[in-house]
Every structure is written in structure tokens, then in C-alpha cells.
Amino acid sequence: MRIRGEVFWGWADPTLHHRTHGETLDDGKMLEVQVRLSRTGNTQMFIGVYAASGMVLHEEAFDSRPGESMTRALAWGVGRARWLASEEGGKRARA
């Protein structure tokens, strides 16, 4: 079970249509990427990386992904989430 952080709760809006990708890595880390269209038609994205215990390792939200469809943004977000969960990505995110 994930323990959501402030970034997620600030971004969350269950009334908007969204797509989600969830994944559990071999080391137990959990990834979640959500994309949605804002009320004004902007593609928005949330990326969360959580420890096996559910604690937040990293969360970030994008209010706009100009020129990207939900599909393209989701693919980019999954790649970023995997990178953030990696040792190198985690070091840079905490720096």
C-alpha cells in the first residue's frame, strides 16, 4: 500500500478522466504514473516512486506537457519513473 505524499494530494482530482500505469520492480519499489487532461485541455502528469514499505521516495507533478498526448506523456513518465527508481536517478533526485 502506498502512502501518498503532499505532491499527490495537491495534484489529485478524481473528477478528471485519467490513465494510470502501475508497476512493482524486482526490489519491491512501486511506480505509479498518471496522466490526465485538465479542464482546459492540457495534458498533465503525476509520477510517484514508493519504497516496498509504501513510503514516498519521490513524487512530482506536471501541470502541462505541451504538445504531448496522454499516451506520449504516459510513456515518457514511465521511463522517468523507472530512472528515478534506479540508483543513479534516486541519487540525482535527492541532490
Sequence and secondary structure as in RCSB ss.txt:
>XXXX:A:sequence
MRIRGEVFWGWADPTLHHRTHGETLDDGKMLEVQVRLSRTGNTQMFIGVYAASGMVLHEEAFDSRPGESMTRALA
WGVGRARWLASEEGGKRARA
>XXXX:A:secstr
     HHHHHH  TTS EEEEEEE TTS EEEEEEEE TTS EEEEEEEE TTS EEEEEEES  TT  HHHHHH
HHHHHHHHHHSHHHHHHHH 
